[in-house]
Amino acid sequence: MKLADRVAVVTGAGSGIGRAIALLFAQEGARIALIDRDEVGLAGTHEAIEGAGGRAMVRCSDVGEPGSADRDAQAVIEAWGRIDVLVTAAGFSCGGTVTTTDPDEWDAVIRANVGGTWLWARAAIPAMERRGKGAIVTLASQLAIAGGRSNSAYLAAKGAILSLTRTMALDYAEAGIRVNALVPGAIDTPLLARGLARNADPESAAERSRLRHAMGRFGTADEVARGALFLASDDSTFTTGSTLMVDGGWLAA
């Protein structure tokens, strides 16, 4: 197993990509700390892991709330002694251009996506430094590179995550901590469904998005989880500061 005896924190573990990553990491032998503000979703992920013989703990928290990551990281360390892997999958979008996005919605998107990534990295890195190793996987988006319409806060947040990933990789390479970003395309998750529903004609929007991928389909959360496993495991020991595209060819077009 690729993550045997390791302790992994996965934010956004209540659904979608975060849940798929948590389930796969548990199958690969890791103990998983599940972080999300969706209590019901967290319970479902926890049940799935423990029902399959894995080990998990639940922390129902808002990743963008100052202090929450520190409290949750301390709880993980008290329970299991360390943090080996951090995956920051928590996030959401609100839609809208720069002139139509409400300032409170803008702040909420930046707070969850960028703030949650920063606060959790800030909480986990000292534990990794003490052990002289660790792996952090952030979640960006193909739209942060290619651009997109009517989703300005989300695209700005995901672009910031890419920049944050690169600078963390440089700052902590000598400490043995690798930091890499996953760049998914459109993935069949509740987040995508909510985004498509904001369109006047959701079915047409979905078809346009599918066809924008060279492979002609949406990705699955399990496919993204496989990329996260590569970046979190010893399969990628000489990889840091990178962006791994799991985008069905979107960015190649």
C-alpha positions in Angstrom: 0.0 0.0 0.0 1.4 3.4 -1.0 0.4 5.3 2.2 0.7 2.6 4.8 1.0 3.9 8.4 0.8 7.5 7.3 -1.5 10.2 8.7 -3.3 12.3 6.1 -5.6 15.3 6.5 -8.1 15.9 3.7 -10.2 19.0 3.7 -13.4 19.1 1.8 -13.8 15.4 2.6 -17.6 15.5 2.8 -18.2 15.1 -0.9 -16.8 15.2 -4.4 -13.0 15.2 -5.0 -12.2 15.5 -1.3 -14.3 12.4 -0.5 -12.8 10.4 -3.3 -9.3 11.3 -2.2 -10.1 10.3 1.4 -11.5 7.0 0.4 -8.5 6.1 -1.8 -6.0 7.2 0.7 -7.7 5.0 3.3 -7.6 2.1 0.9 -3.9 2.7 0.5 -3.3 2.4 4.3 -3.4 6.0 5.6 -5.3 7.1 8.7 -7.5 10.0 7.5 -8.6 13.1 9.3 -11.7 14.3 7.5 -12.3 18.0 7.5 -15.5 19.7 6.2 -18.3 22.0 7.3 -20.9 19.5 6.0 -21.6 17.3 9.0 -23.8 14.9 7.0 -21.3 14.5 4.2 -18.5 13.9 6.7 -20.5 11.2 8.4 -21.0 9.4 5.1 -17.3 9.5 4.2 -16.4 8.4 7.7 -18.8 5.5 7.5 -17.5 4.4 4.1 -13.9 4.4 5.4 -14.6 2.6 8.6 -17.0 0.2 7.0 -14.1 -0.9 4.6 -11.8 -1.5 7.5 -10.0 1.9 7.4 -9.4 4.4 10.2 -10.7 8.0 10.2 -11.5 10.8 12.5 -14.0 13.6 11.8 -13.6 17.3 12.4 -16.6 19.4 11.3 -15.0 22.8 10.7 -15.0 25.8 8.3 -11.5 25.8 6.8 -11.5 29.5 6.3 -12.2 30.4 9.9 -9.1 31.6 11.7 -8.1 29.2 14.4 -10.0 26.2 13.1 -7.1 24.6 11.3 -4.8 25.1 14.3 -7.4 23.4 16.6 -8.0 20.5 14.2 -4.3 19.9 13.4 -3.6 19.8 17.1 -6.4 17.2 17.6 -4.9 15.1 14.8 -1.4 15.2 16.4 -2.8 14.4 19.8 -4.6 11.4 18.4 -2.1 10.1 15.9 1.2 11.8 16.7 1.9 13.5 13.4 0.7 14.8 10.0 2.4 13.2 6.9 0.1 14.4 4.1 -2.2 17.4 3.7 -4.7 17.7 0.8 -6.6 21.0 0.7 -9.7 20.1 -1.4 -12.2 22.3 0.4 -13.7 25.1 -1.7 -16.7 26.4 -3.6 -17.7 28.9 -6.2 -20.5 31.6 -6.5 -20.4 32.5 -10.1 -20.5 36.1 -11.5 -18.3 38.6 -13.2 -16.3 41.3 -11.3 -19.3 43.7 -11.6 -22.0 41.2 -10.7 -20.3 39.4 -7.8 -21.4 40.5 -4.4 -18.5 41.6 -2.2 -19.5 39.2 0.6 -19.6 36.3 -1.9 -16.2 37.3 -3.2 -14.8 37.3 0.3 -16.4 34.0 1.1 -14.9 32.3 -2.0 -11.4 33.7 -1.4 -11.7 32.8 2.3 -12.6 29.2 1.7 -10.4 28.4 -1.2 -7.2 30.5 -0.6 -7.6 31.1 3.1 -8.4 27.4 3.8 -5.4 26.3 1.8 -3.1 28.8 3.6 -4.4 28.3 7.1 -4.2 24.5 6.8 -0.7 24.6 5.4 0.3 27.0 8.2 -1.1 24.5 10.7 0.4 21.4 9.3 3.8 22.4 8.1 5.4 22.7 11.6 4.5 19.1 12.3 6.0 18.1 9.0 9.2 20.1 9.7 9.7 18.3 13.0 9.7 15.0 11.1 11.8 16.3 8.2 9.3 15.3 5.6 5.8 15.7 4.3 3.6 16.1 1.2 1.0 18.8 0.5 -1.4 18.6 -2.4 -3.5 21.7 -3.2 -6.5 21.8 -5.6 -6.5 24.4 -8.4 -8.5 24.3 -11.6 -7.9 24.3 -15.3 -9.8 27.5 -15.5 -7.2 29.3 -13.5 -4.8 28.7 -16.4 -7.2 28.8 -19.4 -9.6 31.4 -18.1 -13.4 31.2 -18.1 -16.5 33.2 -18.0 -18.7 34.4 -15.1 -16.8 32.9 -12.3 -14.3 35.6 -11.3 -13.9 34.9 -7.6 -13.3 31.2 -8.1 -10.8 31.7 -10.9 -9.0 34.3 -8.9 -8.9 32.0 -5.9 -7.6 29.0 -7.9 -5.0 31.2 -9.6 -3.8 32.3 -6.2 -3.6 28.7 -5.0 -1.2 27.9 -7.9 1.1 30.8 -6.9 0.9 29.8 -3.3 1.8 26.2 -4.1 4.9 27.3 -6.0 6.2 29.6 -3.2 5.5 27.0 -0.5 7.4 24.4 -2.5 10.4 26.7 -2.6 10.1 27.8 1.0 10.0 24.3 2.4 12.0 22.1 0.0 15.0 22.1 2.4 12.7 20.9 5.2 11.8 17.8 3.1 8.2 19.0 2.4 6.9 18.6 -1.1 4.1 20.9 -2.3 2.2 20.3 -5.6 -1.0 21.3 -7.2 -3.7 19.2 -8.9 -5.4 20.9 -11.8 -8.6 19.1 -12.6 -10.8 19.8 -15.6 -14.6 19.7 -15.2 -15.2 16.8 -12.8 -18.6 15.2 -12.2 -19.2 16.4 -8.7 -21.8 18.4 -6.7 -19.6 21.5 -7.3 -19.9 21.1 -11.0 -23.6 20.5 -10.9 -24.2 23.6 -8.9 -22.1 25.6 -11.3 -23.9 24.4 -14.3 -27.3 25.1 -12.7 -26.4 28.8 -12.6 -26.7 28.9 -16.4 -29.9 29.8 -18.2 -29.7 26.5 -20.1 -27.8 24.0 -17.9 -28.0 21.2 -20.3 -26.4 23.2 -23.2 -23.8 24.5 -20.8 -22.9 21.0 -19.7 -22.6 19.8 -23.4 -20.3 22.7 -24.2 -18.1 21.9 -21.2 -18.0 18.2 -22.1 -16.9 19.0 -25.6 -14.3 21.4 -24.5 -12.3 18.4 -23.2 -10.3 16.5 -25.8 -11.6 13.3 -24.3 -15.2 14.5 -24.8 -16.4 13.8 -21.3 -16.3 15.0 -17.7 -13.8 13.5 -15.4 -14.6 11.5 -12.3 -13.6 12.3 -8.7 -11.8 8.9 -8.6 -9.6 9.9 -11.5 -8.5 13.1 -9.7 -7.9 11.1 -6.5 -5.4 8.9 -8.4 -3.4 12.0 -9.2 -3.5 13.1 -5.6 -2.2 9.7 -4.6 0.7 10.0 -6.9 1.6 13.4 -5.5 1.2 12.3 -1.9 3.1 9.1 -2.1 6.7 8.1 -2.6 6.0 7.7 -6.3 6.7 11.4 -6.6 9.7 12.0 -4.3 11.5 14.3 -6.9 8.4 16.3 -7.6 7.6 19.6 -6.0 6.3 23.0 -7.1 4.5 21.2 -10.0 1.0 21.3 -11.4 -0.4 17.9 -12.4 -3.2 18.3 -15.0 -6.1 15.9 -14.7 -8.2 17.7 -17.2 -9.1 15.3 -20.1 -7.0 17.4 -22.5 -8.8 20.7 -21.8 -5.5 22.7 -21.6 -4.0 20.9 -24.6 -6.6 22.2 -27.0 
